[in-house]
Amino acid sequence: MKIVVNSPAGNIGRVVTEQLLQAAEDVVIISRNPDKVARLVECGARLVQGSIDNVQVLDHALEGAEAMF
């Protein structure tokens, strides 16, 4: 299942992302600052750099997704 997580560097978003990766889910994260989420990317998350305020970023991240957190 492809799941998109917004704010993966936050207290809740990071925990959710880590748990989804441990469950071997297909995780896409949206972040403006790739340095803050580098460890999550190393663990298997796919990064879409930008903000959910940008329609193109959101469209790209959500393509084929089944859920968003």
PyRosetta script that sets phi, psi and omega in degrees:
from pyrosetta import init, pose_from_sequence

init()
pose = pose_from_sequence("MKIVVNSPAGNIGRVVTEQLLQAAEDVVIISRNPDKVARLVECGARLVQGSIDNVQVLDHALEGAEAMF")
pose.set_psi(1, 130.0)
pose.set_omega(1, 176.9)
pose.set_phi(2, -87.8)
pose.set_psi(2, 121.9)
pose.set_omega(2, -179.0)
pose.set_phi(3, -124.5)
pose.set_psi(3, 131.1)
pose.set_omega(3, 178.9)
pose.set_phi(4, -100.5)
pose.set_psi(4, 133.4)
pose.set_omega(4, 177.9)
pose.set_phi(5, -119.2)
pose.set_psi(5, 123.8)
pose.set_omega(5, 174.0)
pose.set_phi(6, -95.1)
pose.set_psi(6, 147.9)
pose.set_omega(6, -178.8)
pose.set_phi(7, 60.4)
pose.set_psi(7, 50.0)
pose.set_omega(7, -178.4)
pose.set_phi(8, -70.8)
pose.set_psi(8, -8.7)
pose.set_omega(8, 178.4)
pose.set_phi(9, -92.4)
pose.set_psi(9, -6.3)
pose.set_omega(9, -179.9)
pose.set_phi(10, -79.7)
pose.set_psi(10, 171.5)
pose.set_omega(10, -177.7)
pose.set_phi(11, -59.0)
pose.set_psi(11, -44.2)
pose.set_omega(11, -177.8)
pose.set_phi(12, -84.2)
pose.set_psi(12, -46.1)
pose.set_omega(12, -178.1)
pose.set_phi(13, -59.2)
pose.set_psi(13, -37.0)
pose.set_omega(13, 179.4)
pose.set_phi(14, -66.0)
pose.set_psi(14, -43.9)
pose.set_omega(14, -179.9)
pose.set_phi(15, -64.9)
pose.set_psi(15, -43.5)
pose.set_omega(15, 178.7)
pose.set_phi(16, -61.2)
pose.set_psi(16, -45.6)
pose.set_omega(16, -179.9)
pose.set_phi(17, -62.1)
pose.set_psi(17, -45.0)
pose.set_omega(17, 179.0)
pose.set_phi(18, -60.8)
pose.set_psi(18, -42.2)
pose.set_omega(18, -179.9)
pose.set_phi(19, -67.4)
pose.set_psi(19, -38.3)
pose.set_omega(19, 177.7)
pose.set_phi(20, -66.5)
pose.set_psi(20, -39.8)
pose.set_omega(20, 177.9)
pose.set_phi(21, -65.5)
pose.set_psi(21, -39.8)
pose.set_omega(21, 177.7)
pose.set_phi(22, -64.1)
pose.set_psi(22, -29.7)
pose.set_omega(22, 178.4)
pose.set_phi(23, -85.5)
pose.set_psi(23, 7.0)
pose.set_omega(23, 177.7)
pose.set_phi(24, 62.9)
pose.set_psi(24, 33.1)
pose.set_omega(24, 174.9)
pose.set_phi(25, -81.5)
pose.set_psi(25, 159.1)
pose.set_omega(25, 175.8)
pose.set_phi(26, -84.3)
pose.set_psi(26, 104.7)
pose.set_omega(26, -172.0)
pose.set_phi(27, -110.6)
pose.set_psi(27, 128.4)
pose.set_omega(27, 174.0)
pose.set_phi(28, -115.1)
pose.set_psi(28, 130.4)
pose.set_omega(28, 179.7)
pose.set_phi(29, -115.3)
pose.set_psi(29, 143.7)
pose.set_omega(29, 176.8)
pose.set_phi(30, -108.7)
pose.set_psi(30, 123.6)
pose.set_omega(30, 179.9)
pose.set_phi(31, -150.7)
pose.set_psi(31, 141.3)
pose.set_omega(31, 176.1)
pose.set_phi(32, -78.3)
pose.set_psi(32, -25.6)
pose.set_omega(32, -174.8)
pose.set_phi(33, -120.6)
pose.set_psi(33, 100.5)
pose.set_omega(33, -178.0)
pose.set_phi(34, -61.1)
pose.set_psi(34, -27.9)
pose.set_omega(34, 179.8)
pose.set_phi(35, -63.3)
pose.set_psi(35, -34.6)
pose.set_omega(35, -178.2)
pose.set_phi(36, -71.2)
pose.set_psi(36, -20.4)
pose.set_omega(36, -176.9)
pose.set_phi(37, -117.9)
pose.set_psi(37, 13.6)
pose.set_omega(37, -176.6)
pose.set_phi(38, -56.3)
pose.set_psi(38, -40.1)
pose.set_omega(38, -179.3)
pose.set_phi(39, -64.7)
pose.set_psi(39, -37.3)
pose.set_omega(39, 178.6)
pose.set_phi(40, -67.1)
pose.set_psi(40, -37.5)
pose.set_omega(40, 177.1)
pose.set_phi(41, -66.2)
pose.set_psi(41, -41.3)
pose.set_omega(41, 177.1)
pose.set_phi(42, -61.4)
pose.set_psi(42, -28.7)
pose.set_omega(42, -179.7)
pose.set_phi(43, -86.0)
pose.set_psi(43, -3.1)
pose.set_omega(43, 174.0)
pose.set_phi(44, 122.2)
pose.set_psi(44, -6.2)
pose.set_omega(44, 177.5)
pose.set_phi(45, -71.8)
pose.set_psi(45, 146.4)
pose.set_omega(45, 175.2)
pose.set_phi(46, -99.5)
pose.set_psi(46, 131.4)
pose.set_omega(46, -175.4)
pose.set_phi(47, -96.7)
pose.set_psi(47, 131.7)
pose.set_omega(47, 165.3)
pose.set_phi(48, -113.3)
pose.set_psi(48, 111.3)
pose.set_omega(48, -175.5)
pose.set_phi(49, -81.8)
pose.set_psi(49, 128.9)
pose.set_omega(49, 177.5)
pose.set_phi(50, 145.9)
pose.set_psi(50, -162.3)
pose.set_omega(50, -176.2)
pose.set_phi(51, -121.0)
pose.set_psi(51, 149.5)
pose.set_omega(51, 176.6)
pose.set_phi(52, -70.3)
pose.set_psi(52, -8.4)
pose.set_omega(52, 174.2)
pose.set_phi(53, -73.6)
pose.set_psi(53, -15.3)
pose.set_omega(53, -179.9)
pose.set_phi(54, -96.5)
pose.set_psi(54, 117.1)
pose.set_omega(54, -175.5)
pose.set_phi(55, -60.0)
pose.set_psi(55, -40.1)
pose.set_omega(55, -179.4)
pose.set_phi(56, -64.9)
pose.set_psi(56, -39.9)
pose.set_omega(56, 178.0)
pose.set_phi(57, -63.0)
pose.set_psi(57, -47.4)
pose.set_omega(57, -179.4)
pose.set_phi(58, -63.4)
pose.set_psi(58, -44.6)
pose.set_omega(58, 177.6)
pose.set_phi(59, -59.4)
pose.set_psi(59, -43.9)
pose.set_omega(59, -179.4)
pose.set_phi(60, -63.9)
pose.set_psi(60, -45.8)
pose.set_omega(60, -178.4)
pose.set_phi(61, -65.4)
pose.set_psi(61, -38.6)
pose.set_omega(61, -174.6)
pose.set_phi(62, -85.1)
pose.set_psi(62, -7.1)
pose.set_omega(62, -178.9)
pose.set_phi(63, -58.3)
pose.set_psi(63, 116.0)
pose.set_omega(63, 178.6)
pose.set_phi(64, 79.7)
pose.set_psi(64, 2.6)
pose.set_omega(64, -178.4)
pose.set_phi(65, -75.6)
pose.set_psi(65, 148.6)
pose.set_omega(65, 176.5)
pose.set_phi(66, -103.1)
pose.set_psi(66, -17.1)
pose.set_omega(66, -179.6)
pose.set_phi(67, -156.3)
pose.set_psi(67, 158.3)
pose.set_omega(67, 175.0)
pose.set_phi(68, -138.0)
pose.set_psi(68, 138.5)
pose.set_omega(68, 175.7)
pose.set_phi(69, -118.3)
pose.dump_pdb("model.pdb")
